[in-house]
Amino acid sequence: MIVPSVDIRGAHAGQLDQGRDLKIDAGDPLPIARRFGRVGEIAVIDLDAALSTGDNRGVIEGLVRVADCRVGGGIRDVDSAIRWLDAGASRVILGTAARPEVLRELPRERVIAALDARDGEVVDQGWTRGTGAKIADRMRELREFVGGFLVTFVEVEGTMRGLPLDRAAELREIAGDGALTVAGGIAEAGEIGELDAMGIDAQVGMGLYSGRFTLAGGLGACLQSDRTDGLWPTVVCDERGVALGLCYSNAESLAVALDEGRGVYWSRKRGLWRKGESSGDVQELLRVEADCDRDALRFVVRQSGDGTFCHRKTRSCFDAIGASAHGPGLAGLMRRLSDPATRAAKGSYTARLFGDADLLASKLREEARELGEANERSEIVHEAADVLFFTLMRLAREGVALSEIEDELARRSRKVTRRPGDAKGD
Protein backbone atom coordinates (compact mmCIF):
# COMPACT_ATOMS: atom_id res chain seq x y z
CA MET A 1 0.00 0.00 0.00
CA ILE A 2 0.96 3.65 0.04
CA VAL A 3 3.04 4.96 2.96
CA PRO A 4 3.00 8.78 2.85
CA SER A 5 6.21 10.41 4.03
CA VAL A 6 6.45 13.47 6.26
CA ASP A 7 10.05 14.70 6.25
CA ILE A 8 10.67 17.41 8.84
CA ARG A 9 13.34 20.08 8.88
CA GLY A 10 13.17 23.15 11.08
CA ALA A 11 9.72 22.07 12.36
CA HIS A 12 8.36 22.23 8.80
CA ALA A 13 7.32 19.39 6.53
CA GLY A 14 9.08 19.38 3.21
CA GLN A 15 10.76 17.47 0.45
CA LEU A 16 14.40 17.46 -0.58
CA ASP A 17 15.77 16.82 -4.05
CA GLN A 18 18.34 13.99 -3.94
CA GLY A 19 18.40 14.32 -0.16
CA ARG A 20 20.12 17.71 -0.29
CA ASP A 21 18.26 20.73 -1.64
CA LEU A 22 14.88 21.82 -0.25
CA LYS A 23 12.41 21.65 -3.12
CA ILE A 24 9.07 21.94 -1.30
CA ASP A 25 8.31 23.59 2.05
CA ALA A 26 4.89 22.28 3.08
CA GLY A 27 4.66 24.14 6.40
CA ASP A 28 3.05 22.78 9.58
CA PRO A 29 3.31 18.97 9.55
CA LEU A 30 0.37 18.37 11.93
CA PRO A 31 -2.52 18.81 9.45
CA ILE A 32 -0.49 16.91 6.87
CA ALA A 33 -0.05 13.99 9.27
CA ARG A 34 -3.78 14.00 10.06
CA ARG A 35 -4.67 13.86 6.36
CA PHE A 36 -2.01 11.31 5.39
CA GLY A 37 -2.91 9.16 8.40
CA ARG A 38 -6.34 8.47 6.90
CA VAL A 39 -4.78 5.78 4.68
CA GLY A 40 -2.74 4.03 7.39
CA GLU A 41 0.82 4.28 8.68
CA ILE A 42 2.90 7.30 7.72
CA ALA A 43 6.68 7.64 7.73
CA VAL A 44 7.98 10.59 9.77
CA ILE A 45 11.64 11.40 9.22
CA ASP A 46 13.54 13.92 11.35
CA LEU A 47 15.99 15.36 8.82
CA ASP A 48 17.67 17.65 11.36
CA ALA A 49 18.39 14.72 13.68
CA ALA A 50 19.65 12.68 10.73
CA LEU A 51 22.05 15.48 9.79
CA SER A 52 23.01 16.14 13.44
CA THR A 53 21.92 19.77 13.11
CA GLY A 54 19.23 19.63 15.82
CA ASP A 55 16.00 17.70 16.19
CA ASN A 56 12.24 18.00 15.88
CA ARG A 57 11.31 15.73 18.76
CA GLY A 58 8.60 17.98 20.17
CA VAL A 59 6.92 18.27 16.78
CA ILE A 60 7.05 14.53 16.12
CA GLU A 61 5.70 13.69 19.58
CA GLY A 62 2.60 15.60 18.54
CA LEU A 63 2.33 13.66 15.28
CA VAL A 64 2.41 10.22 16.92
CA ARG A 65 -0.70 11.22 18.86
CA VAL A 66 -2.76 11.85 15.71
CA ALA A 67 -1.47 9.16 13.33
CA ASP A 68 0.29 5.80 13.26
CA CYS A 69 3.88 6.87 12.65
CA ARG A 70 7.00 5.04 11.63
CA VAL A 71 9.65 7.36 13.04
CA GLY A 72 13.18 7.65 11.68
CA GLY A 73 16.07 10.06 11.44
CA GLY A 74 18.95 10.26 13.88
CA ILE A 75 18.08 7.09 15.80
CA ARG A 76 21.56 5.78 16.45
CA ASP A 77 21.33 3.62 19.57
CA VAL A 78 19.04 1.35 21.56
CA ASP A 79 17.96 4.02 24.05
CA SER A 80 16.88 6.44 21.31
CA ALA A 81 14.86 3.73 19.58
CA ILE A 82 13.14 2.73 22.82
CA ARG A 83 12.30 6.34 23.63
CA TRP A 84 10.40 6.63 20.36
CA LEU A 85 8.62 3.32 20.86
CA ASP A 86 7.64 4.43 24.37
CA ALA A 87 6.43 7.75 22.92
CA GLY A 88 3.93 5.89 20.73
CA ALA A 89 5.71 5.31 17.43
CA SER A 90 4.25 2.25 15.72
CA ARG A 91 7.74 1.39 14.48
CA VAL A 92 11.21 2.89 14.36
CA ILE A 93 13.41 3.19 11.30
CA LEU A 94 17.13 2.65 11.88
CA GLY A 95 19.79 3.50 9.32
CA THR A 96 23.45 3.29 10.29
CA ALA A 97 22.42 1.90 13.68
CA ALA A 98 20.82 -1.13 12.02
CA ARG A 99 23.49 -3.51 13.29
CA PRO A 100 22.89 -6.89 14.93
CA GLU A 101 24.25 -5.78 18.31
CA VAL A 102 21.70 -2.94 18.39
CA LEU A 103 18.77 -4.68 16.75
CA ARG A 104 18.78 -7.72 19.03
CA GLU A 105 17.97 -5.37 21.96
CA LEU A 106 14.75 -4.19 20.29
CA PRO A 107 11.39 -5.86 19.53
CA ARG A 108 11.91 -7.27 16.04
CA GLU A 109 8.39 -6.63 14.73
CA ARG A 110 8.67 -2.92 15.48
CA VAL A 111 11.97 -2.22 13.77
CA ILE A 112 12.60 -1.27 10.15
CA ALA A 113 16.13 -1.26 8.74
CA ALA A 114 16.66 1.59 6.28
CA LEU A 115 19.10 0.87 3.50
CA ASP A 116 20.07 3.40 0.86
CA ALA A 117 21.32 1.93 -2.39
CA ARG A 118 22.73 3.31 -5.60
CA ASP A 119 22.70 0.78 -8.43
CA GLY A 120 22.60 -2.08 -5.93
CA GLU A 121 25.41 -0.80 -3.68
CA VAL A 122 24.72 0.40 -0.13
CA VAL A 123 25.70 4.05 0.33
CA ASP A 124 26.02 6.13 3.50
CA GLN A 125 27.24 9.52 4.75
CA GLY A 126 24.33 11.33 3.12
CA TRP A 127 24.47 9.14 0.03
CA THR A 128 27.99 10.40 -0.76
CA ARG A 129 30.01 7.26 -0.03
CA GLY A 130 29.79 3.82 -1.52
CA THR A 131 30.36 1.11 1.08
CA GLY A 132 31.17 -1.71 -1.29
CA ALA A 133 28.36 -3.81 0.26
CA LYS A 134 25.58 -5.18 -1.89
CA ILE A 135 22.03 -4.33 -0.83
CA ALA A 136 21.00 -7.98 -1.11
CA ASP A 137 23.82 -9.15 1.16
CA ARG A 138 23.01 -6.50 3.74
CA MET A 139 19.36 -7.54 3.81
CA ARG A 140 20.28 -11.19 4.32
CA GLU A 141 22.53 -10.19 7.21
CA LEU A 142 19.79 -8.23 9.00
CA ARG A 143 16.50 -9.93 8.17
CA GLU A 144 16.41 -12.14 11.27
CA PHE A 145 16.62 -9.02 13.47
CA VAL A 146 14.03 -6.72 11.87
CA GLY A 147 10.36 -6.77 10.96
CA GLY A 148 10.96 -5.04 7.65
CA PHE A 149 13.17 -3.00 5.37
CA LEU A 150 12.97 0.45 3.85
CA VAL A 151 15.07 0.51 0.68
CA THR A 152 15.63 3.85 -1.04
CA PHE A 153 16.80 3.83 -4.63
CA VAL A 154 19.07 6.84 -4.34
CA GLU A 155 19.69 7.30 -8.05
CA VAL A 156 16.02 8.20 -8.59
CA GLU A 157 15.00 9.58 -5.16
CA GLY A 158 13.09 12.85 -5.48
CA THR A 159 13.27 12.80 -9.29
CA MET A 160 9.91 11.14 -10.02
CA ARG A 161 11.52 9.35 -12.97
CA GLY A 162 10.05 5.99 -12.01
CA LEU A 163 11.16 3.22 -9.68
CA PRO A 164 13.03 0.07 -10.84
CA LEU A 165 10.23 -2.45 -10.36
CA ASP A 166 12.32 -5.47 -11.39
CA ARG A 167 14.89 -4.78 -8.69
CA ALA A 168 12.14 -4.20 -6.14
CA ALA A 169 10.70 -7.63 -6.95
CA GLU A 170 14.10 -9.25 -6.34
CA LEU A 171 14.40 -7.53 -2.95
CA ARG A 172 10.91 -8.72 -1.97
CA GLU A 173 12.15 -12.30 -2.19
CA ILE A 174 15.28 -11.52 -0.20
CA ALA A 175 13.28 -9.84 2.60
CA GLY A 176 11.85 -13.23 3.55
CA ASP A 177 9.08 -13.01 6.14
CA GLY A 178 9.78 -9.33 6.75
CA ALA A 179 7.88 -6.47 5.15
CA LEU A 180 9.46 -4.42 2.38
CA THR A 181 8.89 -0.74 1.72
CA VAL A 182 10.63 0.98 -1.18
CA ALA A 183 11.14 4.65 -1.92
CA GLY A 184 12.64 6.71 -4.67
CA GLY A 185 11.40 8.06 -7.98
CA ILE A 186 7.77 6.87 -7.89
CA ALA A 187 6.25 8.87 -10.72
CA GLU A 188 2.63 7.74 -10.89
CA ALA A 189 -0.01 6.04 -8.82
CA GLY A 190 0.02 2.96 -11.04
CA GLU A 191 3.47 2.05 -9.77
CA ILE A 192 2.09 1.88 -6.23
CA GLY A 193 -0.49 -0.63 -7.41
CA GLU A 194 2.15 -2.73 -9.16
CA LEU A 195 4.29 -2.76 -6.03
CA ASP A 196 1.31 -3.68 -3.86
CA ALA A 197 0.57 -6.64 -6.11
CA MET A 198 4.12 -7.84 -5.34
CA GLY A 199 3.56 -7.43 -1.59
CA ILE A 200 5.63 -4.25 -1.39
CA ASP A 201 4.67 -0.94 0.23
CA ALA A 202 5.57 2.33 -1.49
CA GLN A 203 6.86 5.22 0.62
CA VAL A 204 5.93 8.37 -1.23
CA GLY A 205 6.74 12.01 -0.63
CA MET A 206 7.50 14.16 -3.64
CA GLY A 207 4.68 12.74 -5.76
CA LEU A 208 2.11 13.71 -3.12
CA TYR A 209 3.51 17.12 -2.23
CA SER A 210 3.94 18.12 -5.87
CA GLY A 211 0.43 17.03 -6.80
CA ARG A 212 1.67 14.45 -9.29
CA PHE A 213 -0.85 12.06 -7.73
CA THR A 214 -3.13 11.98 -4.69
CA LEU A 215 -3.69 9.84 -1.63
CA ALA A 216 -6.84 8.49 -3.22
CA GLY A 217 -4.99 7.79 -6.44
CA GLY A 218 -2.27 5.88 -4.60
CA LEU A 219 -4.76 3.86 -2.57
CA GLY A 220 -7.12 3.33 -5.49
CA ALA A 221 -4.31 1.97 -7.66
CA CYS A 222 -4.09 -0.98 -5.26
CA LEU A 223 -7.80 -1.80 -5.50
CA GLN A 224 -9.88 -3.93 -7.84
CA SER A 225 -13.55 -4.81 -8.15
CA ASP A 226 -15.40 -7.93 -9.22
CA ARG A 227 -18.63 -5.95 -9.73
CA THR A 228 -19.89 -5.05 -13.19
CA ASP A 229 -20.22 -1.40 -12.09
CA GLY A 230 -16.63 -1.35 -10.77
CA LEU A 231 -17.66 -0.14 -7.31
CA TRP A 232 -15.86 -1.13 -4.11
CA PRO A 233 -18.13 -2.42 -1.33
CA THR A 234 -17.41 -0.26 1.71
CA VAL A 235 -18.11 -1.44 5.24
CA VAL A 236 -18.69 1.59 7.46
CA CYS A 237 -17.62 1.15 11.12
CA ASP A 238 -17.46 3.35 14.17
CA GLU A 239 -14.25 4.02 16.11
CA ARG A 240 -14.59 0.73 17.97
CA GLY A 241 -14.91 -1.36 14.81
CA VAL A 242 -18.68 -1.93 15.09
CA ALA A 243 -20.27 -2.14 11.64
CA LEU A 244 -22.84 0.58 10.97
CA GLY A 245 -23.76 -0.33 7.41
CA LEU A 246 -22.67 -1.15 3.88
CA CYS A 247 -22.02 1.52 1.27
CA TYR A 248 -20.10 1.71 -1.99
CA SER A 249 -17.12 3.74 -3.17
CA ASN A 250 -15.40 4.57 -6.43
CA ALA A 251 -12.39 6.66 -7.37
CA GLU A 252 -14.37 9.91 -7.29
CA SER A 253 -16.02 9.37 -3.91
CA LEU A 254 -12.80 8.07 -2.35
CA ALA A 255 -10.95 11.19 -3.48
CA VAL A 256 -13.58 13.48 -1.96
CA ALA A 257 -13.74 11.46 1.27
CA LEU A 258 -9.98 11.60 1.83
CA ASP A 259 -9.72 15.24 0.80
CA GLU A 260 -12.58 16.43 3.03
CA GLY A 261 -12.07 13.93 5.85
CA ARG A 262 -15.75 12.98 5.71
CA GLY A 263 -17.87 9.94 5.09
CA VAL A 264 -18.49 10.31 1.35
CA TYR A 265 -19.72 7.39 -0.76
CA TRP A 266 -21.10 6.52 -4.19
CA SER A 267 -24.83 5.91 -4.26
CA ARG A 268 -25.94 3.53 -6.98
CA LYS A 269 -29.01 5.75 -7.48
CA ARG A 270 -27.84 9.29 -6.74
CA GLY A 271 -24.12 9.30 -7.50
CA LEU A 272 -21.80 11.15 -5.12
CA TRP A 273 -23.28 11.00 -1.62
CA ARG A 274 -21.99 13.03 1.32
CA LYS A 275 -23.42 11.23 4.32
CA GLY A 276 -25.48 13.58 6.50
CA GLU A 277 -25.66 16.44 4.01
CA SER A 278 -29.43 16.69 4.47
CA SER A 279 -29.96 14.91 7.81
CA GLY A 280 -27.06 16.46 9.69
CA ASP A 281 -25.74 13.02 10.65
CA VAL A 282 -22.33 13.70 9.11
CA GLN A 283 -19.31 11.50 9.63
CA GLU A 284 -15.71 12.40 10.37
CA LEU A 285 -13.50 10.03 8.40
CA LEU A 286 -10.78 8.64 10.63
CA ARG A 287 -9.27 5.93 8.46
CA VAL A 288 -9.71 4.01 5.21
CA GLU A 289 -8.53 0.39 5.06
CA ALA A 290 -8.44 -2.07 2.18
CA ASP A 291 -9.18 -5.73 2.79
CA CYS A 292 -6.69 -8.51 2.09
CA ASP A 293 -8.01 -9.13 -1.45
CA ARG A 294 -8.04 -5.41 -2.26
CA ASP A 295 -11.66 -5.58 -3.48
CA ALA A 296 -13.42 -4.00 -0.47
CA LEU A 297 -12.89 -1.07 1.86
CA ARG A 298 -13.55 -0.29 5.49
CA PHE A 299 -14.29 3.30 6.48
CA VAL A 300 -13.70 4.01 10.17
CA VAL A 301 -15.80 7.05 11.04
CA ARG A 302 -16.96 9.14 13.95
CA GLN A 303 -20.71 9.62 13.64
CA SER A 304 -22.17 12.99 14.63
CA GLY A 305 -25.68 14.45 14.68
CA ASP A 306 -28.05 12.26 16.67
CA GLY A 307 -25.64 9.34 16.41
CA THR A 308 -27.73 7.30 13.99
CA PHE A 309 -26.42 5.90 10.71
CA CYS A 310 -29.48 4.21 9.21
CA HIS A 311 -32.32 6.09 7.49
CA ARG A 312 -34.63 4.31 9.95
CA LYS A 313 -32.97 6.38 12.72
CA THR A 314 -31.21 3.42 14.31
CA ARG A 315 -27.59 3.33 15.31
CA SER A 316 -26.76 0.87 12.50
CA CYS A 317 -28.48 -0.76 9.56
CA PHE A 318 -28.41 -4.03 11.49
CA ASP A 319 -30.44 -2.81 14.47
CA ALA A 320 -34.15 -3.58 14.82
CA ILE A 321 -36.53 -0.69 14.36
CA GLY A 322 -37.17 0.86 17.74
CA ALA A 323 -33.77 -0.17 19.10
CA SER A 324 -31.92 2.42 21.12
CA ALA A 325 -30.10 4.92 18.95
CA HIS A 326 -27.29 4.80 21.48
CA GLY A 327 -26.45 1.16 20.73
CA PRO A 328 -25.31 -1.60 23.10
CA GLY A 329 -22.29 -2.09 25.34
CA LEU A 330 -20.03 0.41 27.05
CA ALA A 331 -19.97 2.64 23.99
CA GLY A 332 -23.77 2.73 23.96
CA LEU A 333 -23.86 3.60 27.65
CA MET A 334 -21.31 6.34 27.05
CA ARG A 335 -23.45 7.82 24.27
CA ARG A 336 -26.53 7.68 26.49
CA LEU A 337 -24.75 9.44 29.37
CA SER A 338 -23.46 12.09 26.95
CA ASP A 339 -26.91 12.71 25.49
CA PRO A 340 -28.25 16.14 26.60
CA ALA A 341 -31.72 14.58 26.95
CA THR A 342 -30.35 12.13 29.52
CA ARG A 343 -28.69 14.90 31.49
CA ALA A 344 -31.86 17.00 31.38
CA ALA A 345 -34.15 14.25 32.72
CA LYS A 346 -35.72 15.84 35.79
CA GLY A 347 -35.15 13.95 39.01
CA SER A 348 -32.83 11.34 37.48
CA TYR A 349 -29.72 10.13 39.29
CA THR A 350 -27.69 10.80 36.13
CA ALA A 351 -28.76 14.44 36.13
CA ARG A 352 -27.89 14.68 39.83
CA LEU A 353 -24.38 13.30 39.23
CA PHE A 354 -23.83 15.73 36.37
CA GLY A 355 -24.69 18.59 38.67
CA ASP A 356 -22.69 17.46 41.72
CA ALA A 357 -18.98 16.89 41.10
CA ASP A 358 -18.27 16.10 44.75
CA LEU A 359 -20.94 13.37 44.81
CA LEU A 360 -19.55 11.81 41.65
CA ALA A 361 -15.98 11.82 42.99
CA SER A 362 -17.17 10.25 46.23
CA LYS A 363 -19.04 7.49 44.39
CA LEU A 364 -15.98 6.72 42.28
CA ARG A 365 -13.83 6.25 45.39
CA GLU A 366 -16.53 4.21 47.12
CA GLU A 367 -17.18 1.83 44.21
CA ALA A 368 -13.48 1.35 43.43
CA ARG A 369 -12.88 0.34 47.04
CA GLU A 370 -15.80 -2.07 47.00
CA LEU A 371 -14.54 -3.67 43.80
CA GLY A 372 -11.10 -4.12 45.35
CA GLU A 373 -12.66 -5.85 48.36
CA ALA A 374 -15.14 -8.05 46.44
CA ASN A 375 -14.61 -11.83 46.56
CA GLU A 376 -17.54 -13.67 45.00
CA ARG A 377 -17.83 -13.72 41.20
CA SER A 378 -21.30 -12.18 41.20
CA GLU A 379 -20.14 -9.51 43.61
CA ILE A 380 -17.13 -8.69 41.42
CA VAL A 381 -19.39 -8.36 38.37
CA HIS A 382 -21.78 -6.09 40.26
CA GLU A 383 -19.08 -3.81 41.65
CA ALA A 384 -17.19 -3.68 38.36
CA ALA A 385 -20.39 -2.54 36.63
CA ASP A 386 -20.73 0.25 39.22
CA VAL A 387 -17.13 1.36 38.72
CA LEU A 388 -17.53 1.43 34.93
CA PHE A 389 -20.80 3.36 35.17
CA PHE A 390 -19.35 6.08 37.37
CA THR A 391 -16.14 6.18 35.32
CA LEU A 392 -18.11 6.75 32.14
CA MET A 393 -20.19 9.33 33.95
CA ARG A 394 -17.02 11.23 34.84
CA LEU A 395 -15.87 11.10 31.21
CA ALA A 396 -19.26 12.27 29.93
CA ARG A 397 -19.37 15.10 32.48
CA GLU A 398 -15.98 16.37 31.30
CA GLY A 399 -16.71 15.85 27.60
CA VAL A 400 -14.05 13.15 27.20
CA ALA A 401 -14.82 10.54 24.53
CA LEU A 402 -14.41 6.85 25.27
CA SER A 403 -12.24 6.62 22.13
CA GLU A 404 -9.73 8.98 23.78
CA ILE A 405 -9.28 6.46 26.60
CA GLU A 406 -8.91 3.65 24.09
CA ASP A 407 -6.30 5.66 22.19
CA GLU A 408 -4.38 6.28 25.41
CA LEU A 409 -4.41 2.57 26.25
CA ALA A 410 -3.24 1.76 22.72
CA ARG A 411 -0.32 4.17 23.11
CA ARG A 412 0.60 2.59 26.43
CA SER A 413 0.54 -0.87 24.85
CA ARG A 414 3.31 0.29 22.52
CA LYS A 415 5.67 1.10 25.34
CA VAL A 416 8.76 -1.05 25.60
CA THR A 417 9.89 0.30 28.97
CA ARG A 418 7.74 -1.02 31.81
CA ARG A 419 7.24 0.64 35.21
CA PRO A 420 7.10 -1.44 38.39
CA GLY A 421 3.50 -0.37 39.05
CA ASP A 422 3.77 -0.54 42.84
CA ALA A 423 0.81 0.64 44.89
CA LYS A 424 0.89 4.28 45.98
CA GLY A 425 -1.18 3.77 49.12
CA ASP A 426 -4.67 5.04 49.94
PETA-V945152 format. One record per pair of residues at least 24 apart in sequence whose ideal C-beta (glycine too) atoms are under 8 Angstrom apart, sorted by sequence separation. I is the first residue (numbers start at 1). GAP is how many residues later the second one is. If there is no record, write none. Layout:
# PETA-V945152
I:GAP, I:GAP
This chain:
# PETA-V945152
49:24, 50:24, 64:24, 78:24, 82:24, 115:24, 161:24, 162:24, 163:24, 188:24, 189:24, 261:24, 280:24, 281:24, 42:25, 44:25, 46:25, 48:25, 49:25, 64:25, 77:25, 81:25, 85:25, 160:25, 162:25, 187:25, 188:25, 189:25, 196:25, 197:25, 260:25, 280:25, 281:25, 6:26, 41:26, 42:26, 43:26, 44:26, 45:26, 46:26, 47:26, 48:26, 49:26, 61:26, 113:26, 149:26, 157:26, 158:26, 159:26, 160:26, 161:26, 165:26, 172:26, 192:26, 196:26, 247:26, 279:26, 280:26, 281:26, 364:26, 6:27, 41:27, 42:27, 43:27, 44:27, 45:27, 46:27, 61:27, 78:27, 127:27, 148:27, 157:27, 158:27, 160:27, 168:27, 172:27, 236:27, 258:27, 281:27, 363:27, 364:27, 40:28, 41:28, 42:28, 44:28, 45:28, 46:28, 78:28, 96:28, 156:28, 157:28, 163:28, 172:28, 189:28, 193:28, 247:28, 257:28, 276:28, 281:28, 307:28, 30:29, 37:29, 41:29, 43:29, 44:29, 95:29, 113:29, 149:29, 151:29, 153:29, 155:29, 156:29, 162:29, 165:29, 169:29, 189:29, 192:29, 193:29, 276:29, 6:30, 29:30, 33:30, 37:30, 81:30, 148:30, 149:30, 151:30, 152:30, 153:30, 154:30, 155:30, 165:30, 168:30, 191:30, 192:30, 258:30, 360:30, 364:30, 16:31, 36:31, 37:31, 123:31, 143:31, 147:31, 148:31, 149:31, 150:31, 151:31, 152:31, 153:31, 169:31, 189:31, 190:31, 220:31, 234:31, 257:31, 4:32, 30:32, 34:32, 113:32, 139:32, 143:32, 146:32, 147:32, 148:32, 149:32, 150:32, 151:32, 152:32, 153:32, 163:32, 168:32, 189:32, 30:33, 33:33, 34:33, 113:33, 143:33, 148:33, 150:33, 165:33, 360:33, 29:34, 33:34, 111:34, 112:34, 115:34, 117:34, 136:34, 140:34, 143:34, 217:34, 220:34, 254:34, 360:34, 4:35, 111:35, 112:35, 113:35, 114:35, 115:35, 116:35, 117:35, 118:35, 136:35, 139:35, 143:35, 216:35, 219:35, 220:35, 231:35, 6:36, 8:36, 30:36, 33:36, 111:36, 112:36, 113:36, 114:36, 115:36, 116:36, 117:36, 118:36, 119:36, 135:36, 139:36, 263:36, 2:37, 3:37, 5:37, 6:37, 8:37, 108:37, 110:37, 111:37, 112:37, 113:37, 114:37, 115:37, 117:37, 118:37, 231:37, 353:37, 360:37, 1:38, 2:38, 3:38, 4:38, 5:38, 6:38, 7:38, 8:38, 9:38, 10:38, 108:38, 109:38, 112:38, 114:38, 116:38, 136:38, 216:38, 217:38, 263:38, 1:39, 3:39, 4:39, 5:39, 6:39, 8:39, 9:39, 103:39, 108:39, 163:39, 216:39, 219:39, 229:39, 354:39, 3:40, 5:40, 7:40, 8:40, 72:40, 353:40, 357:40, 100:41, 104:41, 214:41, 216:41, 70:42, 72:42, 100:42, 103:42, 216:42, 257:42, 354:42, 103:43, 215:43, 216:43, 254:43, 350:43, 354:43, 10:44, 98:44, 214:44, 353:44, 11:45, 50:45, 100:45, 214:45, 10:46, 160:46, 9:47, 120:47, 158:47, 160:47, 236:47, 239:47, 8:48, 11:48, 45:48, 98:48, 158:48, 249:48, 41:49, 41:50, 43:50, 160:50, 249:50, 8:51, 8:52, 160:52, 247:52, 150:53, 337:55, 91:56, 333:56, 337:56, 6:57, 91:57, 93:57, 244:57, 330:58, 334:58, 338:58, 241:59, 244:59, 333:59, 337:59, 235:61, 237:61, 239:61, 334:61, 233:62, 234:62, 235:62, 236:62, 237:62, 238:62, 239:62, 330:62, 334:62, 232:63, 233:63, 234:63, 235:63, 236:63, 237:63, 238:63, 239:63, 232:64, 233:64, 234:64, 235:64, 237:64, 238:64, 245:64, 8:65, 232:65, 234:65, 236:65, 238:65, 244:65, 245:65, 244:66, 3:67, 112:67, 223:67, 334:67, 222:68, 334:68, 112:69, 219:69, 226:69, 224:70, 225:70, 219:71, 223:71, 224:71, 244:71, 245:71, 246:71, 331:71, 222:72, 223:72, 244:72, 245:72, 330:72, 236:73, 243:73, 244:73, 245:73, 223:74, 242:74, 51:75, 243:75, 72:78, 242:85, 242:89, 240:91, 238:93, 196:98, 302:101, 20:106, 19:107, 43:107, 19:108, 18:109, 19:135, 23:135, 18:136, 19:138, 43:138, 18:139, 19:139, 18:140, 17:141, 18:141, 16:142, 17:142, 15:143, 43:160, 240:162, 240:163, 239:164, 240:166, 239:167, 36:172, 39:176, 38:177, 3:178, 5:178, 36:179, 39:179, 35:180, 39:180, 24:182, 23:183, 26:183, 24:185, 24:186, 2:190, 15:190, 1:191, 15:191, 15:194, 1:195, 14:195, 15:195, 3:198, 5:198, 7:198, 2:199, 3:199, 4:199, 5:199, 6:199, 1:200, 2:200, 3:200, 4:200, 5:200, 1:201, 3:201, 4:201, 2:202, 5:203, 4:204, 4:211, 2:213, 2:216, 2:217, 1:218, 39:219, 2:220, 38:220, 1:221, 35:223, 38:223, 35:226, 34:227, 38:247, 40:247, 38:248, 39:248, 38:249, 39:249, 40:249, 37:250, 38:250, 1:289, 110:304, 107:309, 106:310, 88:323, 90:324, 89:325, 88:326, 86:328, 85:329, 86:329, 85:330, 86:330, 85:331, 86:331, 82:334, 82:335, 65:346, 64:347
